[in-house]
Amino acid sequence: MAGHEIPEPADRKRVVDHETHPEAAEETRHSCDPAFQHGVVVGFDGSTSSERALAYAIGMARRLGSGLIIVHVANRLPTTVWAGCEPPVFVDVPDHRTEVLGLELACADHLAEVPWILVERGGDICHELEEVGREYAANAIVVGSTHGLVGRIFGSVAGRLARRAQRPVVVIP
C-alpha cells in the first residue's frame, strides 16, 4: 500500500503545539462574555464561608459597577492508567452540584442587584479561579476562608491562591 494516504476526517481537531504557535493558544481559549470583563470572580460551593464570600463579592461588584463571575469547581478524581505504565490522569466525575447551585442562585433575590454568570470548571480550585480571573481580566478574586483540619494540613485554598494569584485576592472569614 505504498503511496496510499488515508485522509483525515474533516471533523477531527488538530493538535497544536502552543509554545511554537502562541496564536493558536488564543484561538483555543474559551471566549468569555465581554460584559463581564473586569468583573469580580468569586469561588462558590454552597458552603457557609462561600456564601459569605458571595455576599461580599455582590457588594464589591455593585460598588465597582461591574459583573459578578461565580465559579464552581467540580470534583476531579485521580485514577491510574495501567496500560503502558502511564502517569496518573484525572477523570471528570459528573458533578450535579453545579446545576443545583445554579438553580439556587437563579432564585436568590440578592443577586438581582448585579449582572452575574455561573462558570463551572474542573480541576485544582486555585488554578481554576486564577484562570477564570485571567480570562475575564478580573479586578479581584473573592473566596471564603477554609476552616478545619484539612485546610491546616494541606493549606487553605485562600492561602495558596493569595500566594500565586496575579490579581488581588479577598479572603472572607
Disulfide bonds with the S-S distance in Angstrom:
none
